[in-house]
Amino acid sequence: MSQASMVTPAVGQPRKSSVGERLRQNLIRLNKFKFYYLLALPGIIYFLIFHYGPMFGVLIAFKDISPFDPPIAILTEPFVGLKNFNKFFNSFFFWNVVWNTVWISFLKLVWVFPMPIVLALLINEVRSTWFKRAVQTISYLPHFLSMVIVVGLVQSMLTVQGGLFNQIRVALGYETHAFIADPNYFRAILVSTTLWQGLGWGTILYLAAMANINPNLYEAASIDGANRFQQARHITLPGIAYVVAILLIFEIGNLLNAGFEQVLLLYSPTVYEVGDIIDTYVYRSGLQNLEYSFATAVGFFKAVLAMILLLGANKIAHRLGQPGIW
């Protein structure tokens, strides 16, 4: 008898299944839950077509492609290495757009991310059902407005001619002011607009997590003399910590998404210094200047940084004892 045949798995150690066995188990599971997979099929097709399919176009970043070239040029054109990346790194706009993107996203993370948690805690403490539903409904509504409508409302309120804020300034004896065209106010407008639109919608997951907390914990804390603030601090917040951690990881992964539509619709050349971000720079370079290869290289650079941030945030979450996203 050979030595290899005498080796037996340790007692209690699970036997590794072969590829064929795992495939058979997956087919059984697929047949069992086929209707659920059918429900998910439209979403899967959407991501395959609009997210995974376009990844093939990353090749353009390493070639010189003209908008007038045939599609086959993506394969036939020779590679130019990191030429387009070096062009971006040496560009006059590089540090400005990167800094603006990171800083605007950081401001939104600091001011916008915690507010739904605070609102969810306040709503959770309300005992009146009709008042709670009214607050939730009113706070949810801005989320369903398109960014074009939101920007239109902002512009109508801040415009020099007839804007609400300028009418108040005139009534108080001050001169009218072009807030949107002022670099000192532009970032504050972006952050406050994002907060107003997403505040109510962001509370949904936190309220759902709070609903899963065992009510006996609150009863025991109340018997021990804990007030509502202490219960929220020591029971509610730890009970939703895993949701906060997961959403924070996603927010850090999206740190370089400073809000393309919002910035594009609000900014102007007078605020490029504080409002021009990577996405708007890609838009101008790719669609307006027809520099497809250069714009793709800039977008690919942003995607790599976002992936690094996501992996780093997930690793930090594990170090802090949170489950993370994988």
Secondary structure by P-SEA (a helix, b strand, c coil): ccccccccccccccccccaaaaaaaaaaaaaaaaaaaaaaaaaaaaaaaccccccccccccccccccccccccccccccccaaaaaaaaaccaaaaaaaaaaaaaaaaaacccaaaaaaaaaaaacccaaaaaaaaaaaaccccccaaaaaaaaaaaccccccaaaaaaaaacccccccccccccaaaaaaaaaaaacccccaaaaaaaaaaccaaaaaaaaaacccaaaaaaccccccaaaaaaaaaaaaaaacccccaaaaaaccccccccccccaaaaaaaacccccaaaaaaaaaaaaaaaaaaaaaaaaaaaaaacccccc
